């Protein structure tokens, strides 16, 4: 295990996970909580969770990895990117860190991976938080199709950020330039383009978790969604709260797909309180 000296806050520690050099953030002490990021172009754990990690680290040990193929985690040649591969990578990370049981916070695409771990490895998961989650059947939105079909350019990135956020004051050219630079680092766009090829409804369907397995979950589960989300429909979370017996749903009004950024203080407090119960 090593810590890099690179100045970028997106790069933290590196650990070998089944032969894959995996970039991950590890902050705080206490019960372990794993944060699983979404699937936007150029996404990293830090970009996704930068407002969440410091707050949760006040009470918990917070682990936020770059999932295989994303961010600063290695992208080995010949990898087949799918939910099975990503789930195995995350379980391998728990093994590498010596963590038997964790709580998981999954964002969007990461929500499906959280559900996969909870249903296939129930002994590894304590509490679940699902935010704007994939994992149940739905017809792909124009917003998600734009995310997964992203072709790098500054106008395209700016347009995409407008889709993510309800509050347009959070979006500016500087942020678009930063995210475009992240999305076009060597090898990043090539890997991203291989993950969700057209027709992208197949990508949605591939991330679906068997509803019978979801309904069998006994985990205490907090489900969070932005009412005005243009990427993942609110109906997903309404279905999840129906399926999971020990669940509750919190819907944020005037909020898009970035609950953790658009309503960071309330989101962080809600999640910290839920995980502390």
C-alpha positions, 0 to 999 in steps of 0.5 A: 500500500502506498501514498502518492506525492502527487498534488491532485486531491483526486489521488490518494492511496493505492492498494493492490486489488486482485492485481489492479492498482486501486486509488482510494481515499481513506479518512477518519476512524470508526465503523467503516463506510464505503462510498461508491461513485457514479458513472459520469465522464471523468468521474473520480471518488473525490469529484463525487464525494469531496463534500461528503468525505470530510463530514462523515470522517468526523464519525466514521472511517470513510473509504472512497475508491475509484472503481475499476476503469474510472479515475486513477485506478488502473485500467488493465487491457482486456477488462470487460466492464460490467456489473459483475466485474465492478462488484468483484473489484469492490469486494476485492477491495474490502478483502484487501483492506481486511474489512469484513462488514461495511456500510455502503453509500452508492450514488447512481450507477454506484447504487446498483453496485451497492445492491449487488454487494448487499444481495450477493454478499449479505454478510459484508454489508451493514447499512445501505444508502442509495442516492439517485440509484440505478438497479431497478428496470427503467427506460433510459432517460435523455439525461443518462443517454447523454452522460453515457454517450458523452463525446469530449468537448467543452460545450458538451461538458457544459451541457452535461453539467447543466443536466446534472444540477438543478441549481445552475449557479453550481455550474460554470466554465471553470468546472466544465474545463476541470471535468473535461480535463479529467475526462480526457486524460490518456486512456480515460475516454477510451475506457469510458466509451467501452463501458456503455456502448449504444444502444445504451438501454442495454447498459441500464438493463445490465445494471438491474438487480433481481427484484426478488433479491432486493425484496429479500434485503434485511438491511436498514436502508436510506434512499435519497433522490432529487425530485428534479433529477433528469438523469435517474428518474424518481420512480426508481427510488419509489420502487426501491422503497416499495421493495426494501422492507427496512427502508425510508425515502427522502426526496430533496425538492429543487434538486437534480442528480447532485444531491450530495453537492446541491444539498451537501449540508443536509445530505451529510447530516441525514446520512451521518445520523442514519449511519449512527442509529 
